[in-house]
Amino acid sequence: MPLTVTAQIVDDDSAQRAERKSIDRASTLRVLESRPYDAHVENLSATGCLLSSSVVLSPGMRIRLGLSGGGVVEGTIIRQLGKQYGCEFLRPLTSEQMQAAFGTGALVHGRFASASEATALPAAPRWPRSLRAAVMIGLAVLAWVLVLATVGILRA
């Protein structure tokens, strides 16, 4: 009894791909528990990313990738083209992680004065010359008293 199988080849896999957003930002990756390496995330989706790195990776390798503001994700390299790598995440990113990853949430916001708004610190009041001289002479006498006292203790 013959078995018949019908297969269909689809050129457009857009229905199977998650929406990607262009990132073009620096990141850090680790292969297993190795030291961190520089990477560059080209684009990002909930299920994976396209990254480039000077580290030699190959399909099937497991990595950890830092998503600035979105935490660290684990993934598997699924394709390679030169120094560009396709990475599939082990667990899809949540919508919160997608919004936070490489977003402005990772930046520190503040109001910093412009040069024209900056005010100079008020000058510290100077002590009168006679008071400064008295303090310096008093400190010098105190230093000599400590030296002589130390010599007296050592001789005893």
N, C-alpha and C positions, 0 to 999 in steps of 0.2 A: 504494500500500500504506500504510494508516494506521498511525501509531505511537501506542501507548498507554502512558501514564505513570501510575503510581499514587503518590499522595502522601498522607502522613498528618500531620496537625497534632497536636502533643502539647502540652498546656497545661503539664504539669509537666516542667520541664527539670532537676530535681534530679539525675537520673542523669548529666547532662553537667557539672554544677557541682562544683567542688572544695569540700571542707568548709571553712566559714568560721569564724573565731573573732573575737569582738568584741574590739576593741583600745582604741578611744577614747583615743588618745594623740597628742601633738603630734609633728610631723615636719617635714622640710624637703624642698622640691621645687625642681627647676630645669627650665626649659623650654629645650631645646637647651643652649647654653653660657651662658645668662643668669645673672644673680645669683641667690642662693638666696631662696626665698620661704617663708613659714610655711604649713604645711598641717596638717590634722588627719586622721589615719587612723581611720575609723570601724570597719571590719572588714578582715580579711586572710585570704586563702587562698593556696594554693601558686601559683595562676594569676593572681591579681589582688587588687585591694582597692577599697574605697569610701573616698574621701577628700573633704574639703571644704577650700576655700581661697578667699581673697579675690581671687586671681589669676584672670583670665578665661581659661578653657581651652575648647577645643572638640574634638569628636570628630575623631580622626585625628592630634592633636598628640602628639609624642613627648616624654616627660618622664623625668627621673631622680628617684627618690624614696629618701630616706634612711630605712632601717629601723633604729632604734636597736638596736644589738647584732647586727643581721642584715646589715649592709652597705648598699650602694647598689644599687638595681635599676632597670633601664630598662623602660619600659612605654609603652603607647599608650592615650590616652583613647578609650574606646569609647562612652560615653554621658554625658549631662549632664542634671541636674535642678536648676535654680537654681544654687546654689554647691556642689552635690555632684556628684562625678564618679566614674564607673566607670573603673577602669584595669586593663588586661590586661597582664601582664608578658610581655616578649619571651621569657624563659626561665623556666619554673616554678621556684619556690623548692625547695631541697632540704629534707628533713625537719630537718636541722640548722639551716638558716636560719630555718625556721618556728619552731622551739623558741627560737632565740636572739633573734628579732625582738621587740623591745619587752618582752623578758622580764627577769627579775631578773639575768641574766648581764651586763647592761649597767650594773648598779649596783655600787658599791664597797661591799663588806661590811667591817665592822670592829667592834671592841668599843670603844665610847666610854664613859668613866666618866660616871655620873650625877652630879648636883650633890652628892648625899650621899656618893658614893664619891670624888669629886675631893679630892685632898689639896693643900693650899697648898704652894708652893715654900718651902723653908726660907729664912729671911731671910739675906741676905749679911752676913757679919761686918763690922762697922764698924771702921775703923782708929781708933786712939786720936786724940784731938783734937790732941795735940802733933805727931803724925806727919802728920796732914792739913795742919796749918799749915806744917810744914817743907816738904812737897811743893809746896804752893801758892806759897810764897815762892821756893823753888828754881826752879820753872817761870817765875815772873815775872822773876827775875834772868836766867835763860837767854834769855828772849825779848828783854830789853834788850841782852844781850851780842850776840845775833844782829843786832839793829837797828843797834847801834854798829859792828859788824864790816862790815855791808853798806854803811853810810855811809862808812867808812874805805876800802873797796874802790872805791867809786864816786868818791871824791876823788882817788885815786891815778892 
